[in-house]
Amino acid sequence: MEKYKVGVIGGTGMVGQRFVTLMAGHPWFELKVIAASPRSAGKRYEDAVAGRWAMDCAIPEEARDIVLMSAQDDVEKIAAQVDFVFC
């Protein structure tokens, strides 16, 4: 089965972190994009949430090295990579 390519907008916030944990390893979804504020754009996800990871589990392996995009500036680039996003 082909997986849906998804993105998480607001991925460094508490709700966004929850969506990242739900999407990582899910049988229907492939986590492709994580976006956040422009100040976090360009950082690896693990670096962006270091010290403020709110979940009671580890940062998912699939998400650690994803480089964050800007939810404000990279809208067209995000849309070109995914089937849909969670905000």
N, CA, C and O atoms as a GROMACS GRO file, in nm:
protein
  348
    1MET      N    1   0.084  -0.118   0.000
    1MET     CA    2   0.000   0.000   0.000
    1MET      C    3   0.088   0.125   0.000
    1MET      O    4   0.182   0.137   0.079
    2GLU      N    5   0.056   0.216  -0.089
    2GLU     CA    6   0.128   0.342  -0.092
    2GLU      C    7   0.080   0.430   0.022
    2GLU      O    8  -0.040   0.441   0.048
    3LYS      N    9   0.174   0.493   0.091
    3LYS     CA   10   0.140   0.580   0.203
    3LYS      C   11   0.110   0.721   0.154
    3LYS      O   12   0.165   0.766   0.053
    4TYR      N   13   0.023   0.792   0.227
    4TYR     CA   14  -0.001   0.933   0.202
    4TYR      C   15   0.115   1.013   0.256
    4TYR      O   16   0.160   0.989   0.368
    5LYS      N   17   0.164   1.107   0.178
    5LYS     CA   18   0.272   1.195   0.222
    5LYS      C   19   0.208   1.312   0.296
    5LYS      O   20   0.122   1.381   0.242
    6VAL      N   21   0.250   1.332   0.420
    6VAL     CA   22   0.188   1.436   0.502
    6VAL      C   23   0.292   1.532   0.559
    6VAL      O   24   0.411   1.502   0.568
    7GLY      N   25   0.241   1.649   0.595
    7GLY     CA   26   0.320   1.748   0.663
    7GLY      C   27   0.252   1.788   0.792
    7GLY      O   28   0.130   1.774   0.806
    8VAL      N   29   0.329   1.838   0.885
    8VAL     CA   30   0.276   1.890   1.011
    8VAL      C   31   0.317   2.036   1.019
    8VAL      O   32   0.436   2.069   1.018
    9ILE      N   33   0.218   2.124   1.027
    9ILE     CA   34   0.242   2.268   1.040
    9ILE      C   35   0.233   2.301   1.189
    9ILE      O   36   0.141   2.256   1.257
   10GLY      N   37   0.326   2.379   1.237
   10GLY     CA   38   0.331   2.410   1.380
   10GLY      C   39   0.393   2.295   1.458
   10GLY      O   40   0.357   2.270   1.573
   11GLY      N   41   0.486   2.226   1.395
   11GLY     CA   42   0.542   2.103   1.450
   11GLY      C   43   0.623   2.116   1.577
   11GLY      O   44   0.648   2.016   1.644
   12THR      N   45   0.666   2.237   1.612
   12THR     CA   46   0.744   2.251   1.734
   12THR      C   47   0.659   2.282   1.856
   12THR      O   48   0.707   2.274   1.969
   13GLY      N   49   0.533   2.318   1.835
   13GLY     CA   50   0.442   2.343   1.946
   13GLY      C   51   0.394   2.212   2.007
   13GLY      O   52   0.418   2.105   1.951
   14MET      N   53   0.328   2.219   2.118
   14MET     CA   54   0.285   2.099   2.190
   14MET      C   55   0.189   2.013   2.106
   14MET      O   56   0.204   1.891   2.101
   15VAL      N   57   0.092   2.075   2.039
   15VAL     CA   58  -0.002   1.999   1.957
   15VAL      C   59   0.071   1.944   1.834
   15VAL      O   60   0.049   1.829   1.796
   16GLY      N   61   0.157   2.025   1.775
   16GLY     CA   62   0.234   1.978   1.660
   16GLY      C   63   0.323   1.861   1.694
   16GLY      O   64   0.336   1.768   1.615
   17GLN      N   65   0.384   1.864   1.812
   17GLN     CA   66   0.467   1.752   1.856
   17GLN      C   67   0.384   1.624   1.865
   17GLN      O   68   0.432   1.516   1.830
   18ARG      N   69   0.262   1.637   1.911
   18ARG     CA   70   0.174   1.520   1.921
   18ARG      C   71   0.145   1.463   1.782
   18ARG      O   72   0.145   1.342   1.763
   19PHE      N   73   0.119   1.551   1.685
   19PHE     CA   74   0.096   1.504   1.549
   19PHE      C   75   0.220   1.437   1.491
   19PHE      O   76   0.208   1.338   1.419
   20VAL      N   77   0.338   1.489   1.522
   20VAL     CA   78   0.462   1.425   1.474
   20VAL      C   79   0.472   1.284   1.530
   20VAL      O   80   0.505   1.190   1.457
   21THR      N   81   0.442   1.266   1.658
   21THR     CA   82   0.449   1.131   1.716
   21THR      C   83   0.344   1.039   1.656
   21THR      O   84   0.368   0.920   1.642
   22LEU      N   85   0.226   1.093   1.622
   22LEU     CA   86   0.121   1.011   1.562
   22LEU      C   87   0.153   0.970   1.419
   22LEU      O   88   0.121   0.859   1.377
   23MET      N   89   0.216   1.060   1.344
   23MET     CA   90   0.245   1.032   1.202
   23MET      C   91   0.366   0.940   1.185
   23MET      O   92   0.368   0.859   1.092
   24ALA      N   93   0.464   0.953   1.271
   24ALA     CA   94   0.585   0.873   1.259
   24ALA      C   95   0.552   0.725   1.281
   24ALA      O   96   0.498   0.687   1.385
   25GLY      N   97   0.584   0.645   1.185
   25GLY     CA   98   0.560   0.502   1.196
   25GLY      C   99   0.417   0.459   1.171
   25GLY      O  100   0.385   0.341   1.186
   26HIS      N  101   0.330   0.550   1.132
   26HIS     CA  102   0.190   0.517   1.106
   26HIS      C  103   0.181   0.436   0.977
   26HIS      O  104   0.251   0.467   0.881
   27PRO      N  105   0.097   0.333   0.971
   27PRO     CA  106   0.091   0.249   0.851
   27PRO      C  107   0.034   0.318   0.726
   27PRO      O  108   0.056   0.270   0.615
   28TRP      N  109  -0.038   0.429   0.742
   28TRP     CA  110  -0.099   0.495   0.626
   28TRP      C  111  -0.024   0.620   0.583
   28TRP      O  112  -0.042   0.666   0.470
   29PHE      N  113   0.061   0.675   0.669
   29PHE     CA  114   0.121   0.805   0.643
   29PHE      C  115   0.273   0.798   0.641
   29PHE      O  116   0.335   0.720   0.714
   30GLU      N  117   0.332   0.883   0.556
   30GLU     CA  118   0.477   0.903   0.555
   30GLU      C  119   0.501   1.050   0.587
   30GLU      O  120   0.460   1.138   0.511
   31LEU      N  121   0.566   1.076   0.698
   31LEU     CA  122   0.594   1.213   0.741
   31LEU      C  123   0.704   1.271   0.652
   31LEU      O  124   0.818   1.224   0.655
   32LYS      N  125   0.670   1.372   0.572
   32LYS     CA  126   0.763   1.431   0.478
   32LYS      C  127   0.810   1.570   0.519
   32LYS      O  128   0.927   1.604   0.500
   33VAL      N  129   0.721   1.649   0.575
   33VAL     CA  130   0.750   1.790   0.601
   33VAL      C  131   0.707   1.825   0.743
   33VAL      O  132   0.600   1.785   0.788
   34ILE      N  133   0.790   1.900   0.812
   34ILE     CA  134   0.753   1.962   0.938
   34ILE      C  135   0.782   2.110   0.921
   34ILE      O  136   0.891   2.149   0.880
   35ALA      N  137   0.685   2.192   0.952
   35ALA     CA  138   0.702   2.337   0.938
   35ALA      C  139   0.670   2.405   1.070
   35ALA      O  140   0.591   2.356   1.150
   36ALA      N  141   0.733   2.518   1.089
   36ALA     CA  142   0.713   2.595   1.211
   36ALA      C  143   0.737   2.742   1.179
   36ALA      O  144   0.734   2.782   1.063
   37SER      N  145   0.760   2.821   1.281
   37SER     CA  146   0.783   2.964   1.260
   37SER      C  147   0.913   2.985   1.183
   37SER      O  148   1.000   2.898   1.181
   38PRO      N  149   0.925   3.100   1.118
   38PRO     CA  150   1.048   3.128   1.043
   38PRO      C  151   1.174   3.119   1.128
   38PRO      O  152   1.281   3.088   1.076
   39ARG      N  153   1.166   3.145   1.258
   39ARG     CA  154   1.286   3.138   1.342
   39ARG      C  155   1.336   2.995   1.359
   39ARG      O  156   1.453   2.974   1.389
   40SER      N  157   1.249   2.897   1.342
   40SER     CA  158   1.290   2.757   1.352
   40SER      C  159   1.325   2.697   1.217
   40SER      O  160   1.388   2.591   1.211
   41ALA      N  161   1.284   2.762   1.108
   41ALA     CA  162   1.310   2.709   0.974
   41ALA      C  163   1.460   2.691   0.951
   41ALA      O  164   1.541   2.774   0.992
   42GLY      N  165   1.494   2.582   0.886
   42GLY     CA  166   1.634   2.551   0.857
   42GLY      C  167   1.702   2.465   0.962
   42GLY      O  168   1.812   2.416   0.940
   43LYS      N  169   1.638   2.447   1.077
   43LYS     CA  170   1.694   2.364   1.184
   43LYS      C  171   1.644   2.220   1.169
   43LYS      O  172   1.535   2.196   1.117
   44ARG      N  173   1.725   2.126   1.215
   44ARG     CA  174   1.679   1.987   1.226
   44ARG      C  175   1.569   1.984   1.333
   44ARG      O  176   1.575   2.059   1.430
   45TYR      N  177   1.470   1.898   1.314
   45TYR     CA  178   1.360   1.891   1.410
   45TYR      C  179   1.410   1.864   1.551
   45TYR      O  180   1.366   1.929   1.646
   46GLU      N  181   1.500   1.771   1.566
   46GLU     CA  182   1.552   1.739   1.700
   46GLU      C  183   1.615   1.861   1.765
   46GLU      O  184   1.598   1.883   1.885
   47ASP      N  185   1.687   1.940   1.689
   47ASP     CA  186   1.750   2.061   1.743
   47ASP      C  187   1.646   2.168   1.777
   47ASP      O  188   1.659   2.240   1.876
   48ALA      N  189   1.542   2.178   1.694
   48ALA     CA  190   1.440   2.280   1.714
   48ALA      C  191   1.357   2.256   1.840
   48ALA      O  192   1.313   2.351   1.904
   49VAL      N  193   1.334   2.130   1.875
   49VAL     CA  194   1.252   2.101   1.993
   49VAL      C  195   1.336   2.062   2.116
   49VAL      O  196   1.280   2.030   2.221
   50ALA      N  197   1.466   2.064   2.102
   50ALA     CA  198   1.552   2.030   2.216
   50ALA      C  199   1.520   2.122   2.334
   50ALA      O  200   1.511   2.244   2.319
   51GLY      N  201   1.503   2.063   2.448
   51GLY     CA  202   1.473   2.140   2.568
   51GLY      C  203   1.326   2.177   2.586
   51GLY      O  204   1.287   2.227   2.691
   52ARG      N  205   1.245   2.153   2.484
   52ARG     CA  206   1.102   2.183   2.498
   52ARG      C  207   1.015   2.071   2.442
   52ARG      O  208   0.897   2.092   2.412
   53TRP      N  209   1.072   1.953   2.429
   53TRP     CA  210   0.994   1.837   2.386
   53TRP      C  211   0.896   1.803   2.497
   53TRP      O  212   0.938   1.774   2.609
   54ALA      N  213   0.767   1.805   2.468
   54ALA     CA  214   0.664   1.792   2.571
   54ALA      C  215   0.606   1.651   2.583
   54ALA      O  216   0.531   1.623   2.676
   55MET      N  217   0.640   1.562   2.490
   55MET     CA  218   0.581   1.428   2.490
   55MET      C  219   0.653   1.338   2.590
   55MET      O  220   0.768   1.363   2.626
   56ASP      N  221   0.584   1.234   2.635
   56ASP     CA  222   0.643   1.142   2.731
   56ASP      C  223   0.717   1.028   2.662
   56ASP      O  224   0.751   0.928   2.726
   57CYS      N  225   0.741   1.042   2.532
   57CYS     CA  226   0.818   0.944   2.456
   57CYS      C  227   0.932   1.018   2.387
   57CYS      O  228   0.935   1.141   2.384
   58ALA      N  229   1.025   0.943   2.333
   58ALA     CA  230   1.138   1.004   2.263
   58ALA      C  231   1.093   1.066   2.131
   58ALA      O  232   0.988   1.030   2.078
   59ILE      N  233   1.171   1.159   2.080
   59ILE     CA  234   1.144   1.215   1.949
   59ILE      C  235   1.152   1.101   1.848
   59ILE      O  236   1.252   1.029   1.847
   60PRO      N  237   1.052   1.083   1.764
   60PRO     CA  238   1.054   0.972   1.668
   60PRO      C  239   1.176   0.978   1.577
   60PRO      O  240   1.213   1.084   1.526
   61GLU      N  241   1.237   0.864   1.558
   61GLU     CA  242   1.357   0.853   1.474
   61GLU      C  243   1.334   0.913   1.334
   61GLU      O  244   1.422   0.980   1.281
   62GLU      N  245   1.215   0.887   1.276
   62GLU     CA  246   1.185   0.935   1.141
   62GLU      C  247   1.182   1.087   1.131
   62GLU      O  248   1.200   1.142   1.023
   63ALA      N  249   1.160   1.155   1.243
   63ALA     CA  250   1.146   1.300   1.242
   63ALA      C  251   1.273   1.374   1.280
   63ALA      O  252   1.285   1.492   1.249
   64ARG      N  253   1.365   1.310   1.344
   64ARG     CA  254   1.481   1.379   1.402
   64ARG      C  255   1.560   1.463   1.303
   64ARG      O  256   1.598   1.576   1.334
   65ASP      N  257   1.584   1.410   1.185
   65ASP     CA  258   1.669   1.480   1.089
   65ASP      C  259   1.592   1.558   0.983
   65ASP      O  260   1.654   1.614   0.892
   66ILE      N  261   1.460   1.564   0.994
   66ILE     CA  262   1.383   1.646   0.899
   66ILE      C  263   1.416   1.792   0.925
   66ILE      O  264   1.407   1.840   1.038
   67VAL      N  265   1.454   1.862   0.821
   67VAL     CA  266   1.486   2.004   0.833
   67VAL      C  267   1.355   2.082   0.823
   67VAL      O  268   1.279   2.068   0.727
   68LEU      N  269   1.330   2.164   0.923
   68LEU     CA  270   1.205   2.240   0.930
   68LEU      C  271   1.195   2.342   0.818
   68LEU      O  272   1.293   2.406   0.780
   69MET      N  273   1.076   2.355   0.767
   69MET     CA  274   1.045   2.458   0.670
   69MET      C  275   0.968   2.568   0.741
   69MET      O  276   0.917   2.549   0.851
   70SER      N  277   0.960   2.682   0.678
   70SER     CA  278   0.885   2.794   0.735
   70SER      C  279   0.737   2.781   0.697
   70SER      O  280   0.703   2.778   0.579
   71ALA      N  281   0.652   2.773   0.797
   71ALA     CA  282   0.508   2.765   0.772
   71ALA      C  283   0.456   2.893   0.708
   71ALA      O  284   0.349   2.894   0.647
   72GLN      N  285   0.530   2.999   0.721
   72GLN     CA  286   0.490   3.128   0.666
   72GLN      C  287   0.546   3.151   0.525
   72GLN      O  288   0.475   3.201   0.438
   73ASP      N  289   0.671   3.115   0.502
   73ASP     CA  290   0.739   3.150   0.378
   73ASP      C  291   0.746   3.037   0.274
   73ASP      O  292   0.767   3.065   0.156
   74ASP      N  293   0.729   2.913   0.316
   74ASP     CA  294   0.750   2.799   0.227
   74ASP      C  295   0.621   2.726   0.188
   74ASP      O  296   0.625   2.606   0.160
   75VAL      N  297   0.510   2.795   0.187
   75VAL     CA  298   0.380   2.732   0.164
   75VAL      C  299   0.377   2.654   0.033
   75VAL      O  300   0.333   2.539   0.031
   76GLU      N  301   0.423   2.713  -0.075
   76GLU     CA  302   0.420   2.645  -0.205
   76GLU      C  303   0.514   2.524  -0.208
   76GLU      O  304   0.481   2.421  -0.265
   77LYS      N  305   0.630   2.537  -0.147
   77LYS     CA  306   0.725   2.424  -0.140
   77LYS      C  307   0.667   2.309  -0.058
   77LYS      O  308   0.684   2.193  -0.094
   78ILE      N  309   0.599   2.342   0.050
   78ILE     CA  310   0.535   2.239   0.134
   78ILE      C  311   0.426   2.169   0.055
   78ILE      O  312   0.421   2.046   0.052
   79ALA      N  313   0.340   2.246  -0.010
   79ALA     CA  314   0.228   2.188  -0.085
   79ALA      C  315   0.275   2.096  -0.197
   79ALA      O  316   0.207   1.999  -0.229
   80ALA      N  317   0.391   2.124  -0.255
   80ALA     CA  318   0.443   2.041  -0.364
   80ALA      C  319   0.495   1.905  -0.316
   80ALA      O  320   0.513   1.814  -0.397
   81GLN      N  321   0.519   1.891  -0.186
   81GLN     CA  322   0.579   1.768  -0.133
   81GLN      C  323   0.482   1.674  -0.066
   81GLN      O  324   0.516   1.558  -0.040
   82VAL      N  325   0.362   1.719  -0.036
   82VAL     CA  326   0.271   1.639   0.046
   82VAL      C  327   0.134   1.625  -0.018
   82VAL      O  328   0.095   1.703  -0.105
   83ASP      N  329   0.061   1.523   0.027
   83ASP     CA  330  -0.078   1.506  -0.014
   83ASP      C  331  -0.170   1.593   0.071
   83ASP      O  332  -0.270   1.644   0.020
   84PHE      N  333  -0.138   1.609   0.198
   84PHE     CA  334  -0.214   1.699   0.286
   84PHE      C  335  -0.132   1.728   0.410
   84PHE      O  336  -0.030   1.663   0.436
   85VAL      N  337  -0.177   1.828   0.488
   85VAL     CA  338  -0.106   1.867   0.609
   85VAL      C  339  -0.200   1.865   0.728
   85VAL      O  340  -0.321   1.877   0.714
   86PHE      N  341  -0.141   1.849   0.844
   86PHE     CA  342  -0.210   1.865   0.972
   86PHE      C  343  -0.161   1.995   1.031
   86PHE      O  344  -0.041   2.019   1.038
   87CYS      N  345  -0.254   2.081   1.074
   87CYS     CA  346  -0.218   2.209   1.133
   87CYS      C  347  -0.256   2.211   1.279
   87CYS      O  348  -0.234   2.311   1.348
   0.00000   0.00000   0.00000
